[in-house]
Amino acid sequence: MKNTLSSPPSAGGILRPALVVFAALSLVTGLAYPFLTRGVAAVVFPHEAAGSLIKEGDKIVGSALIGQSFTSPEYFWGRPSATAPMPYNGGASGGSNLGPRNPALAEAIQARIAALKAADPQNPLPVPVDLITASGSGLDPHISPAAAAYQAARVASARHLPQAQVDALIKAHTEQPWLGVLGDPVVNVLTLNLALDQLRPAR
């Protein structure tokens, strides 16, 4: 019996199936899947799917997921942000990438400590680390309860409020870990400051 060799497939025979698979996967993963997940999220988690926006009346004042820069003594200050060209820039999320031995990092930390001490020179408490170091995303809207407690006396004095009232507000806005075990307690700086303004507007 005579053996015969089959001819190699043509370029069109190879390219056509590849293009069909590429087009099908593009439709599924590039269009169908994003639209499906967005639609499900809009129904099941409408607030989160819309960006977790925070409103005062009809005015959008921020998002519960992105921090804001507060520098007045009447407000709680958030975690530092290393995003450029401005802090908490959602379009340039990222950290400073400065190593622990980098002199620039040490200088930045010392400047942040100095700013906190200048705003509240009588404060005997140690400065919490999250008030002087930026998060990896640069967008973190939360601080620890210790960081909020560190600032309570300054905020109470600036607003002429009893510190016990400010402490109670911090406690009311402390978010506990999910299911009681996942994560640490945190305080959303924006919602806490908005609650302060409802209590008594800053002067």
N, C-alpha and C positions, 0 to 999 in steps of 0.2 A: 504494500500500500504506500502510495506516495505522500510524503509529508508536505504540507503547504504552510507558509507563514502568513498570518493575518496582517493586513495593512494597518499602520498606525492611525489613530483617530485624527480627523482633521482639526484645524484650529477652531473652526466653528462648532464642532462637536464637543470641544472642551469648554469653550467660552460661554456657550448658550446656557448650560446647566448652572455654571457659576454665577452668571448674571441673574438667573431666575432665583437662585437661593439668596443672593445678595438683596434683590428687590423684596423678596418675601420677608426676610429678617429685618430689613429696614422698616417695612410697614408694621411688623409686629412689635419690634423693640423701640422703634423711633416714633411711632404714632399711636398704635392701638394700646400698648401697655401704659405709656404716660397718661393718655386720656382716661383710661380705665382707672388707674390709681388716683388720678386727680379727682375724678368723679366720685369715687368711693369715699375719698377723704373729705370732700365737700359735703357729703351727706352724713358721714359718721362723725367727723371732727370739723365742723364748719369754722369754728373760731381759729383753730390751729392751722387749717388749710389756707385761711385768709391772712396768715402772718402773725397771729396772736396780737392783733392791734389793740391798743388801749385808747379809749376815747373819753373826752370830757364834753358831754353833750354831743354835738355833731362834729366836733373837732378831734382829729387824730393827733395824739400827743406823743406817740411812740409805740414801741413793740415790747412785749414782755420777754422777747428773746434777744434783744439787742440793747446794750447799755447806752447810757448817755453821760455827757460830761457835766458834772456839777462842781462848782468851785466856791460858791457862796457859803459862808459859815452857817446860814440858816437851813442848809440842806445836808443830807447825808451824801458823802462822796462814794463813788463806786470804785471798782478795781481799775488800776491804770490800764491804758490801752496803747499798744505800740503800732497801730495801723497808721498808714500814711495816705494822703497828706494831712489827715485830721484824725483825732481819736474816734474809735467806734465806727470806722468806715466799713460798711457792709460790703462794699465792692472791692475791698483789699484786705480781707480777713487774714490774719497771721500774727505770729509773735515777732519779737525783736531778733530772735536767733542768736542772742549774745550768750556766750558760755559763762559759767560761774567764775572763771578767772579773768574775764574781760574787764579792763578798767572802766570802760564806758557803762557797764552794768552797775558796777559799784557806785559810780558817780550818780547815775540815775536814781538808785535806791536812796542814797544819802540826800539827794535833792527832794525826794518825796517825803522822807522822814522829816526834813527841815520844814517843809510846807505844812505838814500835819502838826508839828510842834509849834510853829508860828501861829497857827489858827487856834490852838488850845494849849498855851504854854504851861498851864497849871495841871495838866493831865498826867497823873503818875503811872498810868497803865502802860505796859509794853505795847508797842505798835504791832498789830497783827500782820502777818506776812502777806495776806491778800490785799492789803492797802498799799503795799509798796512794790509788788511784783505784778507784771501783766500776765494775763492768761494766754494760752497758746493760740486762741482764735482772735484775741483782742476785742471781742464783742461781748464778753461775759456780763450779763445784766445783774448778777448776784454777788453778794458778799456774805461772809460768814456771820453768824450772830455775834461772835466776838468782835468783828470789825464794826458792826453796827453799835454794839455796846460801848466801844471805844469812843465813838463820836457823840454819844447820847448827851453828855454834859454840855458839850459845845453847842449842839443844836438847841437844847433846852434853854441855855443862857441867851442865845441869839434871838430866840422867839419869846422869851420871857414866860416860859412854861415850866411847871414843876417837872423835875426830871422823872419822877415816878410815872407821869402821864406819857412821857416820851418812851420810857422803858416798856410800858404796857403796849404802846403802839408797835414797838419792835417785836414784842412777843406775839402780838396778833398777826403780824405779817411774816412770821418765820414759817417757812415751808418745811415740813418734815420729810424724811427720806421716803421714797416710794415703797409701799408695803412695809414701811418701818425699818427696812434693812438696806435698801439699795441707795447709796449716796450718803451725803451729809446734810444736816439742816442748813438752809440758805435763806437769805432775805433779798427780795427783789428791790433794788434801790429806787427805781422809778415809781413803783406802786407805793412804796413807803413814803416817798417825798410827796406824792399826790395826796396821800392820806394826811400828811402834815399840813398841807395847804387847806384841806378841808377843816382841820382842827383850828388853825388860825393862820391866815396869810402871812408870809414873811414880810418883814418891814424893810 
